[in-house]
Amino acid sequence: QVFPSQDPLDRADFNAVEYINALFPTEQSLANIDEVVNKIRLKIRRLDDNIRTVVRGQTNVGQDGRQALEEAQKAIQQLFGKIKDIKDKAEKSEQMVKEITRDIKQLDHAKRHLTTSITTLNHLHMLAGGVDSLEAMTRRRQYGEVANLLQGVVNVLEHFNKYMGIPQIRQLSERVKAAQNELGQQILADFEEAFPSQGTKRTGGPSNVLRDACLVANVLDPRIKQEIIKKFIKQHLSEYLVLFQENQDVAWLDKIDRRYAWIKRQLVDYEEKYGRMFPPEWCMTERIAVEFCHVTRAELSKIMRTRAKEIEVKLLLFAIQRTTNFEGLLAKRFSGCTLADGAVKKPEVPPPSTNPFLEDETGAETDEIVIEKSDTDKPKKPKVPDNPFHGIVSKCFEPHLYVYIESQDKNLGELIDRFVADFKAQGPPKPNVDEGGAVLPSCADLFVYYKKCMVQCSQLSTGEPMIALTTIFQKYLREYAWKILSGNLPKTTSSSGGLTITSLLKEKEGSEVAKFTLEELCLICSILSTAEYCLATTQQLEEKLKEKVDASLMERINLTGEMDTFSIVISNSIQLLVQDLDAACDPALTAMSKMQWQNVEHVGDQSPYVTSVILHIKQNVPIIRDNLASTRKYFTQFCIKFANSFIPKFINHLFKCKPISMVGAEQLLLDTHSLKMVLLDLPSIGSQVVRKAPASYTKIVVKGMTRAEMILKVVMAPHEPPVVFVDNYIKLLADCSTDTFQKILDMKGLKRSEQSSMLDLFRLRLPAPPPGGDSAGSLSLSAPTPEQESSRIRKLEKLIKKRL
């Protein structure tokens, strides 16, 4: 189909029969057959005419096409010819230009070579004249003119490096080197004459000749300059070595100030006499000071090794303080550009420290440490020392810092003993105070002292002494945890360690368990809060120690063991609180298990043992909550641990209630529901502000107490027929243990013969335990009970809702 058409005759799937049927749908339409035939014949004739016209029109197309192709070929041939002519003309033009510029290129080369020759001859003339003048001026010691001339000669000689194969040039180069060597030896001899090694300095002072000689030394081999500096400084400090010999009184640490006073006078004397003799870029004043520091460090190291037993802490700290002050003075006066590590870059100033453990060291020291949680999220940058002279002398004291470390060990031991004595004298913190459960003040004192020690030690050394100090810190963190915190936790009546629960689980008829007093509860909470504070601050202490110590020693600082110790104290404190409340509830649970539940005749209000349990909870929990207000997460832990301890114990006592009548089971179910409601409200019980209990705690209570309710519902169900009872037990409790089933049968008061057949049936009916047994058990609260008990269960639920 070339053109779109609606004519059915043009369709690809044309069917003649269908087309005819469409033209003549009925017999009556056949009357027009002649007219239709005439129309079709007319259409055929028109189509024939169109075909004929098209065929005739295409007769001459082939001939026209061939003619057009021949014309195109002719045009291409003509174009090719024109291009070839243009190319030939371009080649001729290029050849003509080359012939014209040939002479100009030769002239350019000649000009360049001539210019180079003239320049080289000029340089050669300058070099020859310069070498002669240099030799003459050297003999006459005209160092002022030599300094400028020598630099020029050296620069000119560089242009002849590629001509060294020429004998005359090589000879001139050797004369220049000989002149340089002669100048170097001559200048050294002049300095030796002016400043003899054995004698004293010349009284006449420096001459202009020596000043010009220093300018020449700048151009000569750097070795000459270093030799001059070395000899001058050695001669300048020769008096120092005599005055402060090891056997002199002024050499000991107590007179270390005299050393630094001497060098200050010498530097002032140097500036006045020799300040203009040496070029400023030689930094001679700084070089003298640096060499003095190296000599002093060696001398002090030697004398301290000899008299190590005489070193005391106060004397050592005095010497270190004076030395660091002197190093600070050097940093203010000099840039440190002559030190071995080259030019000192200006270090980046670290941001002000926001770590609550260590405040700004340059500011006033405070007596308290305030921890702000928001500050712990800020990035910490290690402090960069901004004194290039730090340690240049004081490094010699580092091997003797063990004296300082031993002193701090002794001081911290005395501090811990004082804390113990203060606690005994002042007693536990007083209850009924707004800040109940507050952190013990001794721990803040301990960390303030730690801060001072760390800052002081970091100023003395950031190497091995910091590691030794860290070890001391660890030792007394553990001692504080055990002597001050764990040592003052109240002990349970029959447990020597005070941290086991077995003694509290022993039930003695008629015995009254001793509870913690209000003061003891407040003390436990206070110790818990203190341990939490110590845990957080110890972590900050570890970070700050790692910032202070050398990077290579950072891995050796690890306070994880001490943090674990404080975590143990926290855990033990919570366990004591749980034990106390748990033990207070024991008599009530014992009373529950000893009641005659088969004799209960009607369901009343909650039983006396429930009232007793609720009373103990209302007495203890608000006190604990108020004292742990600052550490809410540990109060939540207390609630969870109490629920995990109390609920299984309640269920165990429930199993001891046997036999139980139907009414007795209803009463127990009412009591269980009351306890469940109280436990769900435990975190906010007795509080004016009602806060929703944590989901983790609620889940534990709901799961445990729902199991107790299911146990009682199974007990309430009739054991006849046995199959229905067993299936009901499996559906409600989802417990595949035969022991639990045995206990249920004991609670119902069944005979041994009945129990035996029931257990056999239970084992037969026992399905594979489903993976979601717990959730199935909890969802079975709304499951329908067997038909014969449905009315009694519904009545009981209505009674519970009505009473609550």
C-alpha positions in Angstrom: 0.0 0.0 0.0 1.7 3.1 -1.3 -1.0 5.7 -0.5 -3.6 5.4 2.3 -7.0 4.3 0.9 -10.4 3.4 2.3 -11.4 1.4 -0.8 -12.1 -2.2 0.1 -10.5 -3.3 -3.2 -7.2 -1.9 -1.9 -7.1 -4.0 1.3 -4.5 -6.8 1.6 -7.0 -9.3 2.9 -9.6 -8.6 0.1 -12.3 -11.3 -0.1 -14.4 -11.3 -3.3 -17.3 -13.2 -1.9 -17.6 -10.9 1.1 -17.3 -7.9 -1.2 -20.2 -9.2 -3.4 -22.3 -10.1 -0.4 -21.8 -6.5 0.8 -22.9 -5.1 -2.5 -26.0 -7.4 -2.7 -27.1 -8.2 0.9 -30.6 -9.3 -0.2 -32.3 -10.8 -3.2 -34.1 -7.6 -3.9 -30.8 -5.8 -4.3 -30.0 -8.0 -7.3 -32.3 -5.8 -9.3 -29.5 -3.2 -9.5 -26.9 -5.7 -10.7 -26.5 -4.0 -14.1 -25.9 -0.6 -12.6 -23.2 -2.1 -10.3 -21.5 -3.9 -13.2 -21.4 -0.7 -15.2 -19.8 1.2 -12.3 -17.1 -1.4 -11.9 -16.3 -1.5 -15.6 -16.0 2.3 -15.6 -13.6 2.1 -12.7 -11.5 -0.6 -14.5 -11.3 1.7 -17.6 -10.1 4.6 -15.5 -7.5 2.5 -13.8 -6.2 1.3 -17.2 -5.9 4.9 -18.4 -4.0 5.8 -15.3 -1.6 2.9 -15.7 -1.0 3.7 -19.3 -0.2 7.3 -18.6 2.3 6.4 -15.8 4.0 3.8 -18.0 4.4 6.2 -20.9 5.7 8.9 -18.5 8.5 6.6 -17.3 9.8 5.7 -20.8 12.4 8.6 -21.0 13.6 8.5 -17.3 16.5 6.1 -17.9 17.9 8.2 -20.8 17.7 11.5 -18.7 19.5 9.8 -15.9 22.4 8.7 -18.0 22.8 12.1 -19.5 22.9 13.8 -16.0 25.6 11.3 -14.9 27.8 12.1 -17.9 27.5 15.9 -17.2 28.6 15.3 -13.5 31.6 13.3 -14.6 32.7 16.1 -16.9 32.4 18.7 -14.1 34.5 16.6 -11.8 37.3 16.3 -14.4 37.4 20.0 -14.9 37.6 20.6 -11.1 40.5 18.1 -10.7 42.4 20.0 -13.4 42.0 23.3 -11.7 43.2 21.9 -8.3 46.3 20.4 -10.0 47.1 23.8 -11.6 46.9 25.6 -8.1 49.2 23.0 -6.5 51.8 23.5 -9.3 51.7 27.2 -8.8 52.1 26.9 -5.0 55.2 24.7 -5.4 56.7 27.2 -7.7 56.0 30.1 -5.2 57.6 28.1 -2.4 60.7 27.5 -4.4 60.9 31.2 -5.3 60.6 32.2 -1.6 63.4 29.8 -0.6 65.7 31.3 -3.2 64.9 34.8 -1.9 65.4 34.0 1.8 68.5 31.8 1.5 70.9 34.6 1.9 68.8 36.1 4.8 69.1 32.8 6.8 72.9 32.8 6.4 73.0 36.3 7.7 70.9 35.4 10.7 73.2 32.5 11.6 76.3 34.7 11.2 74.7 37.4 13.4 73.9 34.9 16.2 77.3 33.3 16.1 79.0 36.7 16.1 76.9 37.9 19.1 77.8 34.7 21.0 81.5 35.2 20.2 81.5 38.8 21.4 79.7 37.9 24.6 82.0 35.0 25.3 85.1 37.2 24.6 83.7 39.8 27.0 83.1 37.1 29.7 86.6 35.8 29.1 88.1 39.3 29.4 86.1 39.8 32.6 87.1 36.4 33.9 90.8 36.9 33.2 90.8 40.4 34.7 88.7 39.3 37.6 91.0 36.4 38.5 94.1 38.6 38.4 92.3 41.2 40.6 91.1 38.5 42.9 94.5 37.1 43.5 96.0 40.6 44.1 93.1 41.6 46.5 93.5 38.4 48.4 97.1 39.0 49.0 96.3 42.6 50.3 93.3 41.3 52.4 90.9 43.7 50.7 87.9 41.5 51.7 85.3 44.2 51.0 86.2 44.3 47.3 86.8 40.6 47.2 83.3 39.7 48.4 81.6 41.5 45.4 84.3 40.5 42.9 84.3 36.8 43.9 80.6 36.5 43.4 80.9 38.1 39.9 83.8 35.8 38.9 81.9 32.7 40.1 78.8 33.8 38.1 80.9 34.5 34.9 82.7 31.1 35.3 79.3 29.4 35.1 79.0 30.5 31.5 82.2 28.6 30.6 81.1 25.2 32.0 80.7 23.9 28.4 84.1 25.2 27.3 86.1 23.4 30.0 87.7 21.2 27.4 89.7 24.3 26.3 93.1 24.4 28.2 93.1 28.2 28.8 89.5 28.1 30.2 90.4 25.1 32.4 93.4 26.9 33.7 91.4 30.0 34.6 88.9 27.8 36.4 91.6 26.2 38.4 93.1 29.6 39.4 89.6 30.6 40.7 89.4 27.5 42.8 92.9 28.0 44.1 92.0 31.6 45.0 88.9 30.4 46.8 90.9 27.9 48.8 93.5 30.5 49.7 90.8 32.9 50.8 89.2 30.3 53.0 92.5 29.4 54.7 93.4 33.0 55.0 90.0 34.0 56.6 90.2 31.1 59.0 93.7 32.1 60.0 92.6 35.7 60.5 89.8 34.5 62.9 92.2 32.3 64.7 94.5 35.2 65.2 91.7 37.5 66.4 90.0 34.8 68.6 92.7 32.4 69.8 91.4 29.1 71.2 93.7 29.2 74.3 93.7 32.8 75.1 91.1 35.4 76.0 89.2 37.5 73.5 91.0 40.5 72.1 90.3 43.7 73.9 90.2 45.8 70.7 87.0 44.2 69.5 86.1 43.1 66.0 87.7 44.9 63.0 86.2 45.9 59.6 88.4 43.3 58.0 86.7 40.5 59.8 83.3 41.8 59.0 84.2 41.9 55.3 85.8 38.4 55.7 82.4 37.1 56.8 80.8 38.5 53.6 83.5 36.6 51.6 82.8 33.4 53.6 79.1 33.7 52.5 80.3 33.2 48.9 82.9 30.5 49.6 82.3 26.9 50.4 79.7 26.6 53.3 82.2 24.5 55.2 84.3 27.7 55.8 81.3 29.5 57.2 80.5 26.6 59.5 84.1 26.4 60.7 84.1 30.1 61.6 80.8 29.8 63.5 82.0 26.7 65.3 85.3 28.2 66.4 83.8 31.5 67.5 81.0 29.9 69.6 83.4 27.4 71.1 85.7 30.2 72.2 82.7 32.3 73.4 81.5 29.5 75.7 84.9 28.3 76.9 84.5 30.5 80.1 81.1 28.8 80.8 82.7 25.3 80.9 85.3 26.5 83.4 82.9 28.4 85.7 80.3 25.6 85.9 82.5 22.5 86.1 81.0 19.5 87.7 83.0 20.0 90.9 81.8 23.6 91.4 79.0 24.5 93.8 77.2 26.6 91.2 76.9 23.5 88.9 74.2 21.8 91.1 70.5 22.1 90.4 69.8 24.5 93.2 71.9 27.2 91.5 70.7 26.5 88.0 69.5 30.1 87.7 73.1 31.3 87.6 73.7 29.3 84.4 70.9 31.1 82.6 71.9 34.5 84.1 75.4 34.0 82.7 74.2 33.3 79.1 71.9 36.3 79.3 74.9 38.5 80.1 77.0 36.9 77.4 74.4 37.5 74.8 74.1 41.1 75.7 77.9 41.4 75.6 78.0 39.7 72.2 75.4 42.1 70.8 77.4 45.1 71.9 80.8 43.9 70.7 80.3 41.6 67.8 76.7 42.2 66.7 77.8 44.0 63.5 80.7 41.7 62.7 78.6 38.8 61.5 75.9 39.1 58.8 72.3 39.1 60.3 71.4 36.0 58.3 74.0 34.0 60.3 71.8 34.4 63.4 74.9 34.2 65.6 73.0 35.2 68.8 70.6 32.3 68.4 73.4 29.9 67.5 75.3 30.8 70.7 72.1 30.3 72.7 71.4 26.9 71.1 74.9 25.7 71.6 74.7 26.8 75.2 71.6 24.8 75.6 73.2 21.7 74.1 76.3 22.1 76.4 74.1 22.7 79.4 71.9 19.6 78.7 75.1 17.4 78.5 76.6 18.9 81.7 73.4 18.6 83.7 72.9 15.0 82.5 76.4 14.1 83.6 76.1 15.8 87.0 72.7 14.3 87.7 73.9 10.8 86.9 76.8 11.3 89.3 74.6 12.7 92.1 71.3 10.9 91.4 70.7 10.1 95.1 70.7 13.8 96.0 67.8 14.7 93.7 64.6 15.5 95.5 61.2 16.3 94.1 61.2 19.9 95.1 64.7 20.5 93.8 63.9 18.6 90.5 60.7 20.6 89.9 62.5 23.9 90.8 65.2 23.1 88.2 62.6 22.1 85.6 60.5 25.2 86.1 63.5 27.5 85.8 64.7 25.6 82.7 61.2 25.7 81.0 61.0 29.4 81.8 64.4 29.9 80.1 63.2 27.9 77.1 60.1 30.1 76.9 62.3 33.2 76.9 64.3 31.8 74.0 61.1 31.2 72.1 60.1 34.8 72.5 63.6 36.1 71.5 64.5 33.7 68.6 62.6 32.0 65.8 64.4 28.7 66.0 65.6 28.8 62.4 69.1 27.5 63.4 67.7 24.3 65.0 68.4 21.0 63.3 64.9 20.6 61.9 65.2 23.8 59.9 62.8 26.7 59.8 59.9 26.2 62.3 56.5 26.6 60.9 54.0 28.5 62.9 51.7 25.8 64.4 48.0 26.0 64.2 46.5 27.2 67.4 44.2 24.5 68.7 40.6 25.5 69.6 40.0 26.2 73.2 39.6 22.9 75.1 36.0 22.1 76.0 36.9 18.8 77.6 35.5 19.0 81.2 38.3 16.9 82.5 41.0 19.3 81.4 40.3 23.0 81.1 42.5 25.7 79.6 46.0 25.1 81.0 47.1 28.7 80.8 44.0 30.0 82.7 43.3 29.9 86.3 43.0 26.4 87.8 39.6 25.6 89.1 38.8 23.3 92.0 35.9 21.5 90.4 35.3 19.6 87.2 32.0 20.1 85.5 30.9 17.5 82.9 28.8 18.8 80.1 27.5 16.0 77.9 27.3 18.3 74.8 31.0 18.9 75.0 31.9 15.3 74.5 30.6 15.3 71.0 33.0 18.0 69.8 36.1 16.8 68.0 39.4 16.9 69.9 42.6 18.0 68.3 46.0 17.2 69.9 47.8 20.1 71.3 50.7 21.3 69.2 53.6 22.7 71.1 54.3 26.3 69.9 57.8 26.5 71.5 60.6 25.3 69.1 63.0 25.3 72.0 60.8 23.1 74.2 62.9 20.3 75.7 66.2 21.6 74.3 67.6 21.6 77.9 64.8 20.1 80.0 65.0 16.8 78.1 67.9 16.0 80.4 65.5 15.8 83.4 63.4 13.1 81.8 65.4 10.1 83.0 65.0 11.4 86.6 61.3 12.0 86.5 60.8 8.7 88.3 61.4 10.8 91.4 58.4 12.9 90.5 56.3 9.9 89.6 57.1 8.2 93.0 56.2 11.4 94.8 52.8 11.5 93.0 52.3 7.8 93.9 52.8 8.7 97.6 50.6 11.8 97.4 47.8 9.9 95.8 48.0 7.1 98.3 47.7 9.7 101.1 44.8 11.4 99.3 42.9 8.1 99.1 43.6 7.4 102.8 42.2 10.9 103.6 39.1 10.2 101.5 38.5 7.0 103.5 39.1 8.8 106.8 36.8 11.7 105.8 34.0 9.3 104.8 34.3 7.5 108.2 34.3 10.8 110.0 31.5 12.5 108.1 29.4 9.4 107.5 27.2 8.7 104.5 25.4 11.7 102.7 22.3 12.8 104.6 19.0 11.7 103.1 16.0 14.0 102.4 18.1 16.5 100.6 17.1 18.0 97.2 20.3 16.7 95.6 19.9 13.2 97.1 22.1 10.6 95.4 24.6 13.3 94.6 28.1 12.5 93.5 30.5 12.1 96.4 32.7 15.2 96.6 35.9 13.1 97.0 35.8 11.9 93.3 35.8 15.5 92.0 38.8 16.2 94.3 40.5 13.1 92.9 40.1 14.1 89.2 41.1 17.7 89.9 44.3 16.4 91.4 44.7 14.1 88.3 44.3 17.1 86.1 47.0 19.0 87.8 49.4 16.0 87.7 48.7 15.4 84.1 49.2 19.0 83.1 52.4 19.3 85.1 53.8 16.0 83.8 53.0 16.9 80.1 55.0 20.1 80.6 57.9 18.0 81.9 57.7 15.2 79.4 55.3 13.5 76.9 57.3 10.3 76.8 57.7 7.3 79.1 57.0 9.4 82.3 53.5 10.0 81.0 53.0 6.2 80.7 54.3 5.8 84.2 51.9 8.4 85.5 49.1 6.7 83.7 49.9 3.5 85.5 49.7 5.4 88.8 46.3 6.9 87.7 45.1 3.4 87.0 46.2 2.1 90.4 44.4 4.8 92.4 41.2 4.7 90.2 40.9 1.0 91.2 41.7 1.8 94.8 39.0 4.6 94.8 36.5 2.2 93.3 37.1 -0.5 95.9 38.0 1.5 99.0 35.6 4.4 98.7 32.8 3.0 96.6 32.5 -0.7 96.9 34.0 -0.6 100.5 31.2 1.6 101.7 28.3 -0.3 100.1 26.0 -1.6 102.8 26.5 -5.3 103.5 23.5 -7.7 103.4 22.9 -9.5 106.7 24.2 -13.0 105.9 26.4 -12.3 102.9 30.1 -11.5 103.5 30.5 -9.8 100.1 27.1 -8.2 100.0 26.8 -9.1 96.4 25.1 -12.5 96.3 21.4 -13.2 96.4 21.4 -16.8 97.7 21.1 -15.8 101.3 18.1 -13.6 100.5 16.3 -16.5 98.9 16.5 -18.7 102.0 13.0 -18.8 103.5 12.6 -19.3 107.2 9.2 -19.4 108.7 8.4 -16.4 110.8 11.8 -14.7 110.0 11.8 -11.0 109.3 14.3 -10.0 106.6 16.4 -6.9 107.6 15.8 -4.1 105.1 18.1 -1.2 104.3 17.4 2.0 106.1 16.6 5.2 104.2 20.2 6.4 104.8 21.6 3.2 103.3 19.4 3.4 100.2 20.5 7.0 99.7 24.1 5.9 100.2 23.8 3.1 97.6 22.3 5.6 95.1 25.0 8.1 95.8 27.7 5.5 95.3 26.0 4.5 92.0 25.9 8.1 90.8 29.5 8.6 91.8 30.6 5.4 89.9 28.8 6.7 86.8 30.5 10.1 87.1 33.9 8.3 87.5 33.1 6.1 84.5 32.4 9.0 82.2 35.3 11.1 83.5 37.8 8.2 83.2 36.9 7.9 79.6 37.6 11.6 79.1 40.9 11.2 81.1 42.0 8.4 78.7 41.3 10.7 75.7 43.2 13.6 77.2 46.2 11.4 78.1 46.3 10.1 74.5 46.3 13.7 73.3 49.2 14.6 75.6 51.4 11.6 75.1 53.7 11.1 72.1 52.0 9.5 69.1 54.2 6.4 69.3 53.1 5.7 72.9 49.4 6.3 72.4 48.5 2.7 72.1 49.9 1.9 75.6 47.3 4.1 77.3 44.2 2.0 78.0 41.9 2.6 80.9 39.3 0.1 79.9 40.0 -2.1 83.0 39.3 0.8 85.3 36.1 1.7 83.4 35.0 -1.9 83.8 35.7 -1.6 87.5 33.3 1.3 87.8 30.8 -0.6 85.7 31.0 -3.5 88.2 30.4 -1.0 91.1 27.3 0.3 89.3 26.1 -3.2 88.6 26.7 -4.2 92.3 24.8 -1.2 93.5 21.8 -1.9 91.3 21.9 -5.6 92.5 21.9 -4.5 96.1 18.8 -2.3 95.5 17.1 -5.2 93.8 18.0 -7.6 96.5 16.7 -5.3 99.2 13.3 -4.9 97.6 13.2 -8.5 96.5 13.9 -9.7 100.1 11.3 -7.4 101.5 8.7 -9.1 99.3 9.8 -12.6 100.3 7.7 -12.9 103.5 4.6 -11.9 101.6 5.2 -14.5 98.9 5.9 -17.1 101.5 2.6 -16.3 103.2 0.9 -16.7 99.8 2.2 -20.2 99.4 1.2 -21.2 102.9 -2.4 -20.1 102.6 -5.1 -22.8 102.4 -6.4 -22.0 98.9 -8.7 -25.0 98.8 -10.7 -23.5 101.7 -11.4 -20.1 100.1 -15.1 -19.7 99.9 -15.6 -16.4 98.0 -13.6 -13.9 95.9 -13.0 -10.7 97.8 -10.6 -7.7 97.6 -6.9 -8.3 96.9 -5.2 -10.6 99.5 -3.1 -9.2 102.4 0.2 -10.5 100.9 -0.5 -8.4 97.7 -1.1 -5.3 99.9 2.2 -6.1 101.7 4.2 -6.4 98.4 2.7 -3.1 97.1 3.5 -1.4 100.4 7.2 -2.4 100.1 7.3 -1.2 96.5 5.8 2.1 97.4 8.3 2.5 100.2 11.4 1.8 98.3 10.9 2.7 94.6 10.1 6.5 95.0 13.3 6.9 97.2 15.4 5.1 94.6 13.8 7.0 91.7 14.4 10.4 93.4 18.0 9.6 94.2 18.7 8.3 90.7 17.0 11.2 89.0 20.3 12.3 87.3 21.0 8.7 86.0 17.6 7.7 84.6 19.0 4.8 82.6 20.2 3.1 85.8 16.8 3.4 87.4 15.4 1.7 84.3 18.0 -1.1 84.8 16.9 -1.4 88.4 13.2 -1.8 87.4 14.1 -4.4 84.7 16.3 -6.4 87.1 13.6 -6.3 89.8 10.9 -7.5 87.4 13.2 -10.3 86.1 13.9 -11.4 89.7 10.4 -10.9 91.3 8.2 -12.4 88.5 9.9 -15.9 88.3 10.0 -16.0 92.1 6.2 -15.2 92.2 5.5 -18.0 89.7 7.6 -20.4 91.7 5.6 -19.5 94.8 2.4 -19.9 92.8 3.3 -23.5 92.0 3.6 -24.1 95.8 0.0 -23.1 96.3 -1.6 -26.5 96.3 -4.3 -27.7 96.2 -6.4 -24.8 94.9 -10.1 -24.7 94.7 -12.0 -23.0 91.9 -12.8 -20.0 94.1 -9.2 -20.0 95.3 -7.9 -19.9 91.8 -10.2 -16.9 91.0 -8.9 -15.1 94.1 -5.3 -15.8 93.0 -6.1 -14.6 89.5 -7.4 -11.3 90.9 -4.3 -11.0 93.0 -2.0 -11.7 90.0 -3.8 -9.0 88.0 -3.4 -6.5 90.8 0.3 -7.2 91.0 0.6 -6.9 87.2 -1.0 -3.5 87.3 1.4 -2.4 90.1 4.4 -3.7 88.3 3.4 -1.9 85.1 3.2 1.3 87.0 6.4 0.6 89.0 8.7 3.3 87.3 6.4 6.1 88.1 4.7 4.8 91.3 4.2 7.5 93.9 5.3 10.2 91.5 3.3 13.4 90.7 4.6 13.3 87.2 3.2 10.3 85.4 5.8 9.1 82.8 5.2 6.2 80.5 7.3 3.1 81.5 10.0 2.1 79.0 8.9 -0.4 76.4 11.6 -2.9 77.3 10.4 -3.0 80.9 6.7 -3.2 80.0 7.4 -6.1 77.7 9.1 -8.1 80.5 6.2 -7.5 83.0 3.5 -8.3 80.5 5.2 -11.5 79.3 5.9 -12.8 82.9 2.6 -11.9 84.5 0.6 -13.1 81.6 2.2 -16.5 82.1 1.1 -16.5 85.7 -2.5 -15.6 84.7 -2.4 -18.4 82.1 -1.2 -20.9 84.8 -4.2 -20.0 86.9 -6.6 -20.2 84.0 -5.4 -23.7 83.3 -5.9 -24.6 87.0 -9.4 -23.2 86.8 -10.3 -25.4 83.8 -11.9 -28.8 84.6 -9.7 -31.9 84.0 -12.6 -33.8 82.5 -12.5 -34.7 79.7 -8.6 -35.1 79.9 -8.1 -34.5 76.1 -9.7 -31.1 76.3 -7.8 -30.2 79.4 -4.4 -31.2 77.9 -5.2 -29.3 74.7 -6.3 -26.3 76.6 -3.0 -26.3 78.6 -0.9 -26.6 75.5 -2.9 -23.7 73.9 -2.8 -21.4 76.9 0.8 -22.0 78.2 2.6 -23.3 75.1 5.0 -25.0 77.6 6.3 -28.4 76.5 7.9 -29.2 79.9 6.4 -32.2 81.7 7.6 -30.7 85.0 5.4 -27.6 84.6 2.4 -29.8 83.6 3.1 -31.9 86.7 3.0 -28.8 88.9 -0.3 -27.8 87.3 -1.7 -31.2 88.2 -0.4 -30.8 91.8 -2.1 -27.4 92.1 -5.4 -29.0 91.0 -5.0 -31.6 93.7 -5.3 -34.6 91.4 -4.4 -38.1 92.7 -1.2 -39.8 91.5 -3.1 -42.4 89.4 -5.0 -39.6 87.6 -1.8 -37.6 87.2 0.0 -40.7 85.6 -2.7 -41.2 82.9 -2.9 -37.4 82.4 0.9 -37.2 81.9 0.9 -40.1 79.4 -1.9 -38.3 77.4 0.1 -35.0 77.6 3.2 -36.7 76.1 1.0 -38.1 73.3 -0.7 -34.8 72.5 2.5 -32.8 72.7 3.1 -31.0 69.4 6.4 -29.7 68.2 7.1 -26.4 70.0 6.2 -23.5 67.7 8.9 -20.9 67.2 6.7 -18.1 68.5 5.5 -19.9 71.6 5.8 -16.8 73.8 3.8 -14.6 71.6 1.2 -17.3 71.2 0.9 -17.6 74.9 0.4 -13.9 75.4 -2.1 -13.7 72.6 -4.2 -16.5 74.2 -5.5 -14.0 76.7 -8.5 -13.4 74.3 -8.8 -17.1 73.2 -12.2 -18.6 74.1 -12.1 -21.0 77.0 -13.8 -24.4 76.8 -17.6 -24.2 76.6 -18.3 -25.6 80.0 -16.2 -22.9 81.7 -16.8 -19.9 79.5 -19.5 -18.4 81.7 -17.4 -18.7 85.0 -14.3 -17.1 83.3 -16.4 -14.2 81.9 -17.9 -13.6 85.3 -14.5 -13.5 86.9 -13.1 -11.0 84.3 -16.1 -8.7 84.9 -15.5 -8.9 88.6 -11.8 -7.9 88.2 -12.7 -5.0 85.9 -15.4 -3.8 88.3 -13.1 -3.9 91.4 -10.2 -2.2 89.6 
